[in-house]
């Protein structure tokens, strides 16, 4: 399970000088209403008392004006600038990030950037599983108490700043990427050896035959292909991809089978369906790498032709009805 990586050189560590009131607290995030707390909690997490707190927000200015009835005078809303995030963070004393209870944060990239800068970061308790002792955890109602504790204890403040930066260095610095890859390769070496000796799952057969057919509700194309598959040498592995509702017949004979629904079944536009068909067949062929693609249908759909065009080295067979001449 790999966490996010960050280039520490792009996030210089803030000099951990002890803050005094009014302290500067802030945050940055993309403009999404759910990334901010409810109206009941917002002034607990980001207090409006100007003599003690200056609140700086990078981005979300228009959103905040719409979400909350009134923006406190001690809030400074700054337009977002990708190139200015590091400078913005360097100007804060505390990084405070709370969001709406209905929001589920995928990771917390902005939090990681604040930790990399070496800020005291204050978060809801559910983030502790991700960031451990690198951050401080509380609820909005207790944010002021937490800030008071760090302002009144300079050693504690400096220690927490250093711990935040050290956590990112040890767990999320981009420089450790190469070491992760090396460890993975070393860990995989015994497994690969066991796999080659047959102790684990054997590799996929190298000589597959992929049978593809149309048919809709009929069975003609599919049963013809089954007859061929049953007469192939044991060294060839047959796999089926069919539009026939009778696909179960292939499964009952012990073959791997994939269902490809016709556009009439889906009620899809022919153009859209061919695009999806091309993608599905491409993925299947790319995975199986069949030696032979055996196609049994009255017509070659555009999606089939498009997918096969990406694999010029595969031997392709088209089995179809005779080209009877038209009769009036």
C-alpha positions in Angstrom: 0.0 0.0 0.0 1.9 3.1 -1.3 1.0 6.5 0.1 1.5 9.7 -1.9 5.0 10.9 -2.7 6.2 14.5 -2.6 9.3 16.3 -3.7 10.7 17.7 -0.5 13.0 20.1 -2.4 9.9 21.9 -3.6 8.6 22.4 0.0 11.3 24.1 2.1 11.0 23.6 5.8 9.6 26.6 7.7 11.8 28.0 10.5 10.0 26.8 13.6 9.8 30.1 15.5 7.4 30.2 18.4 4.2 32.0 17.4 2.5 34.6 19.4 -1.0 36.1 19.3 -2.5 36.9 16.9 -1.5 33.5 15.3 -1.9 32.8 11.7 -3.9 29.7 10.9 -4.9 28.7 7.4 -5.5 26.0 4.8 -5.8 25.5 1.1 -7.9 23.2 -1.0 -9.8 23.0 -4.3 -13.2 24.7 -4.3 -15.7 22.1 -3.1 -18.4 23.0 -0.5 -17.9 19.6 1.2 -14.2 20.3 1.8 -15.4 22.9 4.4 -17.1 22.3 7.8 -20.7 23.0 8.4 -21.9 26.5 9.4 -22.1 25.3 13.0 -18.5 24.2 13.1 -16.7 26.6 10.8 -16.1 29.4 13.4 -15.0 26.9 16.0 -12.2 25.6 13.7 -11.4 29.0 12.2 -12.3 31.6 14.9 -13.5 35.1 14.2 -11.7 36.7 17.2 -9.3 39.1 15.4 -7.2 39.8 18.5 -6.1 36.2 18.7 -6.4 34.7 15.2 -5.8 35.6 11.6 -7.3 33.1 9.2 -5.7 32.8 5.7 -7.4 30.7 3.0 -5.8 30.0 -0.4 -8.5 29.3 -3.0 -12.3 28.8 -2.5 -13.1 32.5 -2.1 -16.2 32.5 -4.3 -17.4 29.2 -2.7 -17.0 30.4 0.9 -18.9 33.6 0.2 -21.8 31.4 -1.1 -21.6 28.7 1.6 -21.5 31.0 4.6 -23.7 34.0 5.1 -20.9 36.2 6.3 -17.1 36.0 6.1 -15.5 37.3 9.3 -13.2 40.4 9.0 -10.2 38.5 10.2 -10.4 36.0 7.3 -8.1 36.7 4.3 -9.3 35.0 1.1 -6.5 34.6 -1.4 -7.0 33.5 -5.1 -5.5 30.1 -5.8 -2.1 30.0 -7.4 -0.3 26.6 -8.0 3.1 28.2 -7.9 2.4 30.1 -4.7 1.4 27.3 -2.3 4.8 26.8 -0.7 5.1 30.5 0.0 1.5 30.5 1.4 2.3 27.7 3.8 5.5 29.3 4.9 3.4 32.3 6.2 1.3 30.2 8.5 1.8 29.2 12.2 -0.8 26.4 12.2 -2.5 24.4 9.4 -6.1 23.6 10.3 -8.1 21.3 8.1 -11.7 20.3 8.8 -14.4 19.3 6.3 -18.1 18.5 6.1 -18.9 15.2 7.9 -20.4 13.8 4.7 -17.1 14.2 2.9 -14.7 11.3 2.6 -11.1 12.5 1.8 -9.3 10.2 -0.6 -5.9 10.9 1.1 -5.2 14.5 2.0 -2.6 15.8 -0.4 -2.9 19.3 0.9 -2.3 18.0 4.4 0.9 16.3 3.3 2.2 19.6 1.8 1.6 21.3 5.1 3.4 18.5 7.0 6.3 18.7 4.5 6.6 22.4 5.3 7.0 21.6 8.9 3.8 23.2 10.3 1.8 22.2 13.3 -1.2 20.5 11.6 -4.5 20.2 13.3 -7.0 17.6 12.0 -10.1 15.6 12.7 -9.3 12.3 14.5 -10.1 10.0 11.5 -6.9 11.2 9.8 -4.7 9.7 12.5 -4.6 6.4 10.7 -2.8 8.1 7.8 -0.5 10.7 9.5 0.1 9.3 13.0 2.1 11.5 15.4 3.0 13.9 12.5 -0.3 15.9 13.2 -2.5 16.8 16.2 -6.1 15.6 16.3 -9.1 17.2 17.9 -12.7 18.4 17.2 -13.6 21.9 16.0 -14.8 22.9 19.5 -11.3 22.3 20.9 -9.1 23.9 18.2 -8.5 27.1 20.3 -7.4 25.0 23.3 -4.9 23.0 21.1 -3.5 26.2 19.7 -3.2 27.8 23.2 -1.2 24.7 24.3 1.4 25.1 21.5 1.7 28.9 21.8 2.4 28.5 25.6 5.0 25.8 25.1 7.7 26.8 22.6 9.5 23.5 22.9 6.4 21.5 22.2 5.7 23.7 19.1 9.2 23.2 17.7 9.1 19.5 18.4 5.8 19.0 16.6 7.1 21.0 13.6 10.2 18.8 13.4 8.2 15.6 13.8 5.9 16.7 10.9 8.8 17.2 8.5 10.6 14.0 9.6 7.4 12.0 9.0 7.2 13.1 5.4 11.0 12.5 4.9 10.7 8.9 6.1 7.4 8.0 4.5 6.5 10.2 1.6 9.6 11.7 0.1 9.9 11.1 -3.6 13.5 10.1 -3.0 12.5 6.9 -1.4 10.7 5.7 -4.6 13.7 3.9 -6.0 14.2 2.1 -2.6 10.6 0.9 -2.7 11.0 -0.5 -6.2 14.2 -2.3 -5.1 12.6 -3.8 -2.0 9.6 -5.0 -4.1 12.0 -6.7 -6.6 13.9 -8.4 -3.8 10.6 -9.5 -2.1 9.3 -10.9 -5.4 12.4 -12.9 -6.2 11.6 -16.0 -4.1 8.0 -15.9 -5.4 9.1 -15.8 -9.0 11.5 -18.7 -8.4 8.7 -20.7 -6.8 6.4 -19.9 -9.6 8.9 -21.2 -12.2 9.2 -24.4 -10.3 5.4 -25.0 -10.4 4.8 -24.4 -6.7 2.4 -21.4 -7.4 0.1 -20.6 -10.2 1.5 -21.6 -13.6 1.9 -19.0 -16.3 -0.8 -18.6 -18.9 -0.5 -21.0 -21.9 1.5 -19.5 -24.7 -0.6 -21.0 -27.5 -4.2 -19.9 -27.1 -6.9 -19.9 -29.7 -9.5 -17.2 -29.2 -12.9 -18.1 -30.8 -15.1 -15.0 -31.4 -18.6 -15.2 -32.7 -21.8 -13.3 -33.2 -25.2 -15.1 -33.2 -27.5 -13.2 -30.9 -30.0 -15.8 -29.6 -28.9 -18.5 -32.1 -26.4 -21.3 -31.7 -25.1 -21.9 -35.2 -21.8 -19.9 -35.0 -21.0 -21.0 -31.5 -21.7 -24.7 -32.0 -19.6 -24.7 -35.2 -16.7 -23.3 -33.2 -17.1 -25.8 -30.4 -16.9 -28.6 -33.0 -13.6 -27.1 -34.2 -12.2 -26.6 -30.6 -12.9 -30.2 -29.6 -10.8 -31.4 -32.5 -7.7 -29.2 -31.8 -4.5 -30.7 -30.4 -4.1 -30.6 -26.6 -1.3 -28.1 -26.9 -3.8 -25.4 -27.9 -6.0 -23.8 -25.3 -9.4 -22.7 -26.6 -11.1 -19.6 -25.2 -14.5 -18.2 -26.4 -15.8 -14.6 -26.8 -19.4 -14.7 -28.1 -22.5 -12.7 -28.5 -24.6 -15.9 -28.3 -27.1 -16.5 -25.4 -25.9 -20.1 -25.7 -22.5 -19.2 -24.2 -23.2 -21.7 -21.4 -22.6 -24.5 -23.8 -19.0 -23.5 -24.1 -18.7 -23.3 -20.3 -20.3 -26.7 -19.9 -17.6 -28.2 -22.2 -14.9 -26.8 -19.8 -13.9 -23.7 -21.8 -13.3 -20.2 -20.5 -16.0 -17.9 -22.1 -16.6 -14.2 -22.3 -20.0 -12.7 -23.2 -20.0 -9.7 -25.6 -23.6 -8.3 -25.8 -24.9 -7.2 -29.2 -26.0 -3.6 -29.6 -29.6 -4.6 -30.1 -29.7 -6.2 -26.7 -28.2 -3.1 -25.1 -30.3 -0.6 -27.1 -27.0 1.1 -27.9 -26.1 3.2 -30.9 -24.1 1.2 -33.4 -21.2 3.7 -33.4 -20.9 3.7 -29.6 -21.2 -0.1 -29.4 -18.4 -0.7 -31.9 -16.1 1.6 -29.9 -16.8 -0.5 -26.7 -16.5 -3.8 -28.7 -13.1 -2.7 -30.0 -11.9 -1.9 -26.4 -13.2 -5.1 -24.9 -11.6 -7.3 -27.7 -8.4 -5.3 -27.5 -8.1 -6.0 -23.7 -8.9 -9.6 -24.2 -6.4 -10.2 -27.0 -3.7 -8.2 -25.2 -4.2 -10.4 -22.1 -4.4 -13.8 -23.8 -2.0 -13.2 -26.7 -3.7 -15.9 -28.8 -1.7 -17.5 -31.6 -5.0 -17.7 -33.6 -8.1 -15.5 -33.7 -10.9 -17.6 -35.2 -14.0 -15.4 -36.1 -17.3 -17.0 -37.0 -20.0 -14.5 -38.1 -21.8 -13.3 -41.2 -20.2 -9.9 -41.1 -17.0 -8.4 -39.6 -18.1 -5.6 -37.2 -16.1 -2.4 -37.3 -15.1 -2.9 -33.6 -13.7 -6.3 -34.4 -11.6 -5.0 -37.3 -10.4 -2.1 -35.2 -9.2 -4.3 -32.4 -7.5 -6.8 -34.6 -5.7 -4.0 -36.5 -3.6 -3.5 -33.3 -2.3 -7.1 -33.5 -0.9 -7.6 -37.0 1.1 -10.7 -36.0 -1.9 -12.8 -34.9 -3.1 -15.4 -37.4 -6.7 -14.6 -38.2 -9.4 -16.8 -39.6 -12.9 -15.8 -40.7 -15.4 -18.6 -41.0 -18.7 -17.4 -42.7 -21.6 -18.6 -44.9 -20.9 -18.9 -48.6 -21.3 -15.8 -50.7 -24.5 -16.8 -52.4 -25.5 -14.7 -55.3 -28.7 -12.6 -55.0 -31.8 -14.1 -56.6 -34.9 -12.2 -57.5 
